[in-house]
């Protein structure tokens, strides 16, 4: 019998069998992030023919509305033009890589397809390429259902460039590249947001980036989860979970709210996904605002805020946008939320999100056991303070106006808390407040 083994170096091994073919792979396939308008080379992978000489046919399938986009497969000699049959000698092994060119900010899904005499049908591996300059990362965090098609029209109408990341293909953790804005959809998942995902999102928010979270089991899953999940719901999203099934399918905006005033829609029927069997009842905690409501005093369906800690814009929905009853209403909600995280309100006002009158840095970084934090402001105000936070958003060390004292100066953090306890190694954030302005930076304590 003729066998061949396909091993992707960019994957962690698992095993599947197709007739006489043994295929090593990981059940999640990779998401590749790279530049736009530049030819990039992916990590290498190896295809090995484990038996007698035979031809293996390669094809790459993808759809793009730009004729200049290109995804090819190459060996150490040159690139192939799929579909192409490659003659493998007995027990021969050949190394390949993808060559990718994407001209615009977006994501492209593609498949590597292999056929040979002993393959029943086709063997395929799925990949996604996302350009690293997309303005919005859309995350599908439902391992079974992909509802992103219900978001596409609203995203297209928003004018914001976006890429789609499926976590069932490739998990998100602290090694995932950073994006300025994230729309995270949990679909029907009842245990959403893993510990690794929480770590990534916490850092995302502490860096001042923006987040929209939507899903019918999102808040109930976090509230009933472990300590990290509960802390993320309360400390980062500023949401309290009140009930796991509102029992109603209509939602209203809040009068005079800059985002939702005049909104009225259903989350069942129509041309939506019709999957909202258990929308969450939620409420806002300190500093947050309830901006979407269930009728008949059934509580809030949406909570938003601009974090005073990091200036991030955050919106959390107790239901999935995919369930909204019409394409027009989904576009209305998606567009309104995107305007909100960009600092724009319904009346066209724009909030200032960054300040040019403060410079802030620390050296060394990473550091052990101490680091010097340098600052410069146009004029030091009486409320000036510098606070160090851990990744959970908890204040570790405070420096007051009397510690700062001058328009330009520095303070030394010796890795100790206000209670003179040694801080654990890891990521920390330091935030300088001066008048109505504030700036935050990241540093790493190593031991």
N, C-alpha and C positions, 0 to 999 in steps of 0.2 A: 504494500500500500504506500501511496505517496502522501507525505505530510509536510506542512510548513508551519513554522512558528512565527508569529508577528509580535514583536516586543517594542513598545513605545517607551523610550528612555524618560519621557516627560511624565510618565504615568507610574503609579505604584501597582505592582503586579497582583492580578487575580487570574482566574482561569475560567474560560468558557470553551465549549466543544461544539463544532459544527461539522458533522460527518467525520471526515478524516483529518480535520483541521483543529489544531490546538492553538488557542488564542490567549496570550497573557495580556491582561488589561485591568484597569481600575474602573469600577462601575460609574464613576463620574469622569466625564471627559473634560479636557482643559479649556479654559477661557484664556486667550492670549491678549494682553494689552500692550500696545505699541504706538508709535507715532503715526500721524497722518502725513500723506504726501511724501513718503519715504519708503524705499524698498527695504524690508526687514527680513531677517532669516530666523526661523523658529529654532527651538531646541531640536536636536537630532533624534531620530528613532531608527530602529533596525528591523529589517524584514529578512527572515531566514527560511530558506527552503529546506525542509527536514528530510526530504526523500530524493527520488530520482529527478533528473532534469525535467523542467516543465516551464510553461509560460504563465506568468501572473499578470493580469491586466489591471492597471491603475486608472482610476477616474477621480476627479474632484468636481463636486456639484455645489454650486452656489448661485444665488440670484442677486443681482445688483442693478440699480437703475443708472449706473455710471459705467460707460463702456471702457473707461480707463482703469477701473479696478481690476486687480489681477491676483489670483491665488494659484500657485503652481507647486509642483513637487520636484525636488532636485536631488541628485546624488553628488558625489565629489568631483564629477566631471562636468556636469551641466544640468540644466533644467529640462524636464520632459514636457511634452505637449499632450495632456490627457484628452481622450482616453488613449492609452498606449500599453502595448503588451511588452513585458520585459522577460527575457529568457534567463531563467535561473538554472545554474548547474546543480548537480547533486550536492546537497548539503551546503549550498552557497549562502552567504550572508552579505547583505548590502545595506549600507547606511544611507538614510535619506533625511531631508528637512523640507519644510515648507518655505516658499518665497512669497511674500505678501506685500501688495501695494494697494492702499486705500486712499483715494484722493480727497475725501471729505470726512468731516467729523461724524462718526456713526459707528454702528456695529454690523458685522456681516456673519451670518451662520454659514458654515460649509461642512461638507462630508468628504472623507476619504473613503472610496469604494474599491474593494478588491474582489476580483473574480478569478476563478481557476477551475480546472476540470473537476476537482474534488470538493469544491465549495457548493453547498446546497443553497442556491440563490446567490446572495451577495453578503459580503462582510463589510460593515460600515462602522466608522468612528466619526462622531460629531465634534465639531469645534466651533468656537466663536472668536472672532477678532474684534476688539473694541479699541478705537483710537483713544489715546490718553488725554485728548483735549475736548471730549464731549462735555457739554455743560451740565448734563443730568445723567446719572446712572440709574437705570430702572432695574430693580432686583425682583425676580420672581423666586420667592422662597417657599413655594408649594412643591413638594417632591413628586406629586402625582399629576396635578392639573396645571396647565399653563394658560392663564387668563390674560396674558399680556396683549392679545389681539383686541381686547376690549379697551385698551388704553391708547392704542396707536393713533387713532384719529385725533383725540384730544392733545396728544403729545405733538403731532404734526402741526396742529393749529396753533400751538403755543409759540412756535417759532424758535424753541430751544432745541439745540442739538442733543441727541441722547443715544445711549447704547443700552442694550438689554443683557443682563447677566442672570443666568439660571443657576441657582445654587445646587440643583441636583446634578448639574454637569460638573461644576467645580465649586468647592466650598469657599466661603469668604472668611478670612482671618486676618491677623495683623500683618501678614505678608502681602495682602491685597493692596494694589495702588490706591492712593487717595483721590477722591473726586469732590468737587465743590458742593454739589447738590445730589441728594439721593432720594428717590421715591422707592420705598420698600413695601412690596405687596406680599402678604402671607397666604392669600387665597383661602383654601379650606383647611390649612394646617392647624392642628389643635395644640401643638407644642412648639410654638414659633420661637425663633431667635435663640440660637445656641450660645454657650458661654464664649466661644471664639468670636461669634458675630457681635455679641454685646461688647466685647473688648474693642473690636474694630469700630463699632458705631460710637462708643464712648469717646474714643480718641478723635473720631470724625467731628463730634460735637464740640469737644474741648478745644479743637483747633479752629473753631468758628465757622465750620461748614454747616449746611442746612439739611433738614430731614423732613420728609413726609412719610408717615407710616399708615398703612391701611390694611384692614383684615378683620373679619367677623369674629375670629377667635384670638386675635392679637393680645388684647388686654387681659382677657380671662386666662390665657395661657401663661402670660408673664406673672400675673397675680398669684396663680396657683403653682408657680415654678419654684426654683431654688432661690437662694438669697440674692445672687447676682441678678437674676431676672426680675425679682421684686424691686430691687434697688434701682434698676434701669427704668422701670415703669414710673416709679415715684420721684427719683432724683433727677433723671435726665429728661423724661417726657412730661413730668409734672402732671401725671394722671392718677386718679384714684379709680379702681374698678368697683362698680356697684352692682352689676348683675350680668349673667351670661346669656340672657335672651330677652331682648326688649319687648318681644311679642308684637311689635308693630313694624310696618314696612314703609312708612312715609317719614320724611325728614324735612324740617323747615330751617331756613336761615334765621339769623337774629337781626331784628330791626336795628338799623344804624351801624351794624358791624361793617367794617371796611372791606371784608371779604365776602360774607354770605348774605348780606341784606338783599331780600327779594328772592332768594333761592327757595325752591319747593320741588321735591322730586320723590319718587318711590324707589325702593331697592328690591323690587320683585316685578316679574312680568316684563312686558315690552320686549326689546331686543337685547336686554342685558343677559348676564350669565344665569340669572335666576337661581343662585346658589346660597342666598343669605338666610340660612335656617336658624342661626343663633347670633344675631348682631349684639354687640356688647353695649351695656349701659355704663357710661363713664362720667366722671366729673373732674373739674379742674382743681388742682391744689394751688398753693401760694404762687402768685405772679402770673398764672395761666388764665386763659379766657375760654369760656364755653361759647363756641360760635355756630354749632349745629345742634339742633334739638329734636328729640322724638316728641310727638304730640301727647296730649293727655297727661302731662307731668311725668313722663316716663324717663326723664333724665336727658343727659347730653349724649350726642352721637359724635361730636367733634370738639377737640380741645387744641388751642394754639397758644404760642407765646414766642416772644423774642427773649432768649436767655440773657439774664443780667450777668451771668458768669462768663459767657463766651461770645455773646452777640449773635449766636446762631438763631435762625428762624426754624421753629419746630411745629409741625401740625400732625396730630394723631387722630385717626378715625376709628370708631368702633365697628365699622362695617367695611366691606370691600367695595372699592369703586367699580369693580367689574359687574356688580349686581345692580347698578343704577339703570333705570328702565329705558333710557333712550340714549342714542349716540350724542344728541344735542346736549342732554343733561350731563353726560359723562364729560364732554368737552368743556362745559361750563365749570364743572367742579375742578377738573384737572387744570384748566387755564387759570382759574381763580387762585388755586393753591400755588401754582408756579409763580404767578404774579406776587403772591404773598412772600414766598421765600426769597424773592429778588428784592423785597423791600417796597413793593408797589401795592397800593390799595386801590379799591374800586374806583375812587375818584381821581386816580392818576397821580396822587402824591407819591413821592419816593422818600423813604427814610434813609438817612445817612448811615452807612454800615462800616466805614473805616475812617480813621483819623490820621492826619499828616503831622500833627503837632507833638507826637510822642515817638521817641525811638527807645527800643528796649532790647537788650541782649544779655547773654551770660557766657562766661568763659572760666574754666574749660567746660565743654559739653560733648560727650558724657564726662562725668566728674566723680571723684572720690578722694577725700571725704568732703570737700567743700567747693563751692563755686562762687564767683563774683558776678552779681547782677548789676549791669550798668544801665542807667536811664538818662534821658534828656527830654525836658519839656519846655514849652515856650514860656510858661509861667506856672510855678508850683502853687496849687490851690490848697485851701485849708482842709479839704476833705481827702487830700492825696493819701493813697495807701498802696502797698504792694502785698499781695497775698499769694501763698503757694498752696496748690491743691493737688491731691492725688487723683488717680484716674476715675475714682468714684465720685469726684466732685466735692470731696470733703476737704475743708480748710485745714492745713497742716501747720502753717507758720504765717504770722501776720507781722508786717512792718508798717508802722503808722507814720503820720506826717513828721513827727519828731525824729524818726529814724532816717527819713529822706532829707528834709530840711533845705535842700538847695535845688535850683532848677536843673542842675546837672550834677550827677553823683553816682554812687554805687553803694550796695549793701552786700554783705557776705552771708550766704546761707551755708551753715556747717552741717547740713543734713539732720537737723534736730527739729522736733516739733515745739510748739509753744509750751508743752509740758516737759520739755527737756528729754524726750524720748527719741531714740535713734529711728530715723525714717527707714523703711524697708527699701531695698533696691527696686528700681523700676522707673516708669515714666511719671513725671510731674509737670504741672503747668504753673506758670507764674503770671499774675495779672496785675497791671498797674492801672489804678483809677486816678484820674486828675480832673476835677470839675465834672463835666458831662461826658468826658472822653475816657476811653479805656482801651488797652492793648494787652493781648495775651500771647505768650510764647511757651514752647515746650522744651523740657530738658530731661536728661536721663541720669539717674544716680546708679552707679555700678559698685559692686563690692566683691 
